[in-house]
């Protein structure tokens, strides 16, 4: 009984690879689509504004804290600041990238080399996202009187970011799988 269960589970790796690929596809297309809505664009401002690699996309990254609202809250002056800051322009570009990467990952059987390149870009982007744990103060619980604050106490934003470790692992799997398909087809056509 134990051996038959273990044998069955041992053969689920291919299903697992497909599940991780399509999880990334769904996440990237869904979140990419949300980047075209103001609340989502507003929500990534602290990450981009504090990043030494991305803050140049914004016009006024240093003043973001005075223009933050609650998720879903419409404050006209904050919306105007985000428009002038290029918050929405950056978010639209990121949305296009995420949707494009998601589509290319989904098409790995059709265009494996291009899908492999998309996986490489996803891995690089994910490393950039993980850097927010170091660069964004809002990734950690602030010191507001409780004994649990700072490292290792992840805030909601920090918990959102740390999950990208799974996407990084998945990008390595999708990259490898796409490269294998590409090389097998190249060998078959030689």
C-alpha positions in Angstrom: 0.0 0.0 0.0 2.7 2.5 1.0 4.8 1.6 -2.1 1.9 2.0 -4.5 1.0 5.5 -3.0 4.7 6.5 -3.1 4.9 5.2 -6.7 1.8 7.2 -7.7 3.1 10.4 -6.0 6.6 9.9 -7.5 5.1 10.2 -11.0 3.3 13.5 -10.4 6.3 15.7 -11.3 5.1 16.4 -14.8 1.7 17.4 -13.5 3.5 19.6 -11.0 5.5 21.3 -13.7 2.3 22.1 -15.7 0.6 23.3 -12.6 3.4 25.7 -11.7 3.6 27.0 -15.3 -0.1 27.7 -15.5 -0.2 29.2 -12.1 2.5 31.7 -13.2 0.5 32.3 -16.4 -2.7 33.0 -14.5 -0.9 35.2 -11.9 0.9 37.3 -14.5 -2.1 37.8 -16.8 -4.4 38.6 -13.9 -2.0 40.9 -12.0 -0.8 42.4 -15.3 -4.4 43.3 -16.2 -4.9 44.9 -12.8 -1.9 47.2 -13.4 -4.3 49.2 -15.6 -6.4 50.2 -12.6 -5.5 53.1 -10.4 -5.8 51.2 -7.0 -3.2 48.6 -8.1 -0.8 51.2 -9.6 -1.1 53.3 -6.4 -0.3 50.1 -4.3 3.1 49.5 -5.9 4.3 53.1 -5.4 6.3 52.4 -2.1 8.1 49.5 -3.8 9.1 51.5 -6.9 9.8 54.7 -5.1 12.2 53.0 -2.7 14.0 50.9 -5.3 17.4 52.1 -6.4 16.7 50.2 -9.7 13.3 51.6 -10.5 12.7 54.9 -8.7 13.9 56.7 -11.8 10.6 55.8 -13.5 8.9 58.2 -11.2 9.0 62.0 -11.3 8.8 62.5 -7.5 9.6 59.2 -5.7 10.9 61.0 -2.6 7.4 62.4 -1.8 5.3 59.3 -2.1 4.4 58.9 1.6 2.4 62.1 1.7 0.3 60.9 -1.3 -0.7 57.4 -0.1 -4.3 56.5 0.6 -6.0 53.3 1.6 -6.6 50.7 -1.0 -9.8 51.6 -2.9 -10.0 55.1 -1.4 -10.3 58.0 -3.9 -8.5 61.1 -2.9 -8.4 63.6 -5.8 -5.1 65.2 -4.8 -3.4 61.8 -4.5 -4.7 60.7 -7.9 -3.4 64.0 -9.4 0.0 63.4 -7.7 0.2 59.9 -9.1 -0.7 61.1 -12.5 2.1 63.7 -12.4 4.5 61.2 -10.8 4.2 58.7 -13.8 2.7 56.1 -11.4 0.2 55.1 -14.0 2.6 55.1 -17.0 5.0 52.8 -15.1 2.1 50.6 -14.1 0.8 50.3 -17.6 4.2 49.3 -18.9 4.6 46.7 -16.1 1.1 45.4 -17.0 2.0 45.0 -20.6 5.2 43.1 -19.6 3.4 40.8 -17.2 0.6 40.0 -19.6 3.2 39.4 -22.4 5.3 37.2 -20.2 2.2 35.2 -19.1 1.2 34.6 -22.7 4.7 33.6 -23.8 5.0 31.1 -20.9 1.6 29.6 -22.0 2.8 29.2 -25.5 5.9 27.1 -24.6 4.8 24.1 -26.8 4.4 26.5 -29.8 7.4 28.8 -29.3 9.7 27.1 -26.8 12.8 29.3 -27.3 10.8 32.5 -26.9 9.0 31.0 -23.9 12.4 30.2 -22.4 13.5 33.8 -22.8 10.3 34.9 -21.2 11.1 32.6 -18.2 14.5 34.2 -17.9 12.9 37.6 -17.8 10.4 36.4 -15.2 13.3 35.1 -13.1 15.1 38.5 -13.4 11.9 40.4 -12.6 11.3 38.2 -9.6 14.7 38.9 -8.2 13.9 42.6 -8.6 10.7 42.1 -6.7 12.4 40.2 -3.9 14.9 43.1 -3.6 11.9 45.1 -2.2 12.4 43.2 1.0 15.6 45.2 1.5 14.7 48.5 -0.1 11.1 49.1 1.0 10.5 50.0 4.7 6.8 49.2 4.3 7.8 45.5 3.8 8.2 45.2 7.6 5.9 45.8 10.5 6.5 49.3 11.7 7.4 50.2 15.3 4.0 51.4 16.6 4.4 50.2 20.2 4.1 46.4 19.8 7.2 44.3 20.6 7.0 42.6 17.1 8.3 45.0 14.5 11.0 45.2 11.9 12.8 42.0 10.8 11.6 39.2 10.7 8.0 40.5 11.0 6.7 40.8 7.5 3.9 43.3 6.8 1.2 42.6 4.4 3.4 44.1 1.6 6.3 42.0 2.8 4.2 38.8 2.8 3.1 39.6 -0.7 6.7 40.0 -1.9 8.2 36.9 -0.2 5.8 34.7 -2.1 7.8 35.6 -5.2 10.4 33.0 -4.1 7.9 30.4 -5.4 7.6 32.2 -8.7 11.4 32.3 -9.0 11.5 28.5 -8.5 8.7 28.1 -11.0 10.5 30.3 -13.6 13.6 28.1 -13.3 11.3 25.1 -14.0 9.6 26.7 -16.9 12.9 27.9 -18.3 14.4 24.4 -18.2 11.3 22.8 -19.6 11.1 25.2 -22.5 14.9 24.9 -23.2 14.5 21.1 -23.3 11.6 21.2 -25.8 13.6 23.7 -28.0 16.7 21.5 -27.9 14.8 18.3 -28.6 13.1 19.9 -31.6 16.4 21.3 -32.9 18.0 17.8 -32.7 15.0 16.2 -34.4 15.2 18.7 -37.3 19.0 18.3 -37.7 
